[in-house]
C-alpha cells in the first residue's frame, strides 16, 4: 500500500507542469495545532495520553471538475514531548514524538454563499514518525530512538472563505489515523491559498 501511495505522489509531480496552467490551481500554506491522542505510557508512570504540538504545512492543488479539486501536500507536525523531573531532578525522563507526512486528497466544495463554502476532504497519508525516549539518572543515560512508517486514510472537513480572486482562506479539521502504537493524529488548522 505504501508503494502505491508513493507511486501516486510521484506521478502527480509529473502532472504539476500541466496542472499549473489549469484554471483553479493553488498553493496553500498554513499552520495549526496537532493532537496525538491515546499515546501509551512507555514509562509505566501515569502520564498524559494526549499531547499537542504546532504543525506547519504546504500544499499544491488543482481543479479537476467544478467544485472538486485534488491536493498534494507536506506536513511537519512538530515535536510533541514530555519531560519529567523526578526526585528533585535526580531522575529525568524525556518522551517525544515527531511526525512528518506526505498526503494526497480529493476536496469537494459545497458553496454556502458567493464567499463561503463547506469543504470535505478524503485521501491517503504516509507518516514518518520518530520517537525518542531517554532516562537520565546520576550521570548515566539510557536512550531509545525508533522510527515508524505508516500509510493511512485521512478525512477532513472545514470552511473556505474567498477574500479576492487570487486569495482565499481555510479553517479545517483533519483526522490522519494512527501513527505509533495506537496513538491517533489530528490537526486543527488555518491556511491561506493563492490561486493561479
N, C-alpha and C positions, 0 to 999 in steps of 0.2 A: 504494500500500500504506500509506503514511504517513497519508493522508487516512482510510483505513478504520480504522486504529488510533485516530486522534484522534476520529472519529465514535463508535467503540465506547466510548471513555473518557467522552465527553460524555453518551452515552446512559446509561451506568452511573450517572453522578451524578444523573440524574433518578430512578433506581431507588432511590437511597440512603434517602429517607424511608420507602419501603415496606419495604426490606430491614432497616432498623433495628428494626422490630417483629418480624422473623422470629427464631425461636429459633436460636441459633448464630452470630449476628453478633458481630464482634470488632474491636477496634482493636489494631494491632501496632506497637510501637516497638522499634528495635534499632540495633546498630552492629556493625562488623566491619572486616576487612582486605580492601581491594580490591586486585586484582593486574592490572596491564597486562602482558601477555606478548607478546614479539615486536615491540617497538617498533623501527622502523627508525632508523638513525642519520641525523639531519639535519645533523650536523656533519662527517661524513666521518671522525670520530675513533672509535676502538674504545671504545664506551660500553656500559653495561649495557642489555640488551634487555628486562629485566624491571624493573618499578617497582611499589611498593606505596604505598597511602595509606589513611587512616582514613575509612570511609564511615558515614553515618547514614541511616536510613530510617523512614518512617511508612507504614502501610497500613491499609486497611479491608477486611474480608472478611465474607462472609455464606454461610450454609449453603444449598446448592441441593438436595442429597439426602443421605441418610445416608452419612457418611464421604466427602463431596465438597463442596468449597466454592469460591467464586470470590473473587479478591482483586485489588484495585487499589491501587497504591502509588507513592510518590515516593522516589527515592534520590539523595542527594548523595554521589558517590564521592570527594569531596575532591580535593586537588591532588597529583598525582604528578609531581615535578620533580627535576631535577638541576642543580647549579651547579658549574661547572668554573673554578677559578682557575689559570691557566697563566702561565708565565714570571714568577713572583713576583707575580702579581696584575696584571700589565700587560695581560693578556687574560682577560676574564671572559665565559663562555658560560652562558646560562640557557636551559633547555629544559623546558617544563612542559605537562602535560595536565590538564584539569579537565572532568569529565563529570557531568551531571545527567540523570536518566532518569525516565520515567513508564512503568509497566508494568501489564498485566492478565494474570492467570493463573488456571488451574484447579488446585486442590490436592486430591489424593486421600490419604486416611488409611488405613493398614493397622494395626489395633490389634495390638500385641505383648503387652500386658497391660492391666489396667484403668487404669494410669497412664502408659504409654508407647506411642507409635505411630510407625510409619515414615511419612514423607510424601514424595510425589513431586509435582513442580511442572512445568507446561508452559504457556507463554504467549507473549506478544509484548511487546517493549520498544521504546520510542522514545528514542534517545540524542541529547543535545545536548552536543557536546564543543567546548571552546575550547582552542586551542593557543597557546602563547606561546614565541617563540624570540628571543633577543637576544644580540648580541655587543658588548661594550664594550672599547675599546682606546684608550689615550692620549687620553681625553676625548671621543672620538667614539662614537656609539652607533647600531647598526643593529638594528631591531626588526621582527618579523613576527608578526602575530596572525591566526589563522584560526578559522573556525567550521565544524563538520561536524555534519550531522544524518543519522542512520541509524536505520532500523527493522529489528529483528532478532527472531528467535525466541529464547526463553530456556528453559532446562531446569535443574531443580534437584532436590535430594534432601536429606533431613535427618530429625531426630527431634523429636517433640513430647512434652513432659513436663507432665502435668496436676498442678498443685500444689493447686488447690482448684476449686470450681465456677466461680469467676469468673476465676482466674489460671492461665495456663499459660506454658511457655517453649519456645522452639525453638532448635535449633542446625542450621544448614543451609549447604549449598554450592550456589551458583547460577552457571551459566555464561551470560553475556549476549551472546556473539558478538563480532564485530569492531566497533571504534569508529572508528579512524583508521588508514589505510594498512596494514591487515592486523593491527594490534595487537588482541589478544583480551582481553576484560574478564571477570573472575570475582570472586565475593565469598564469603568465608567469614565467617559472621555468627552472632550470638546475639541473640535478641529476647524480649520479654515480650508476651503477649496478654492483653487484658482482654475477657472475654466478656460480652455484654449479656444 
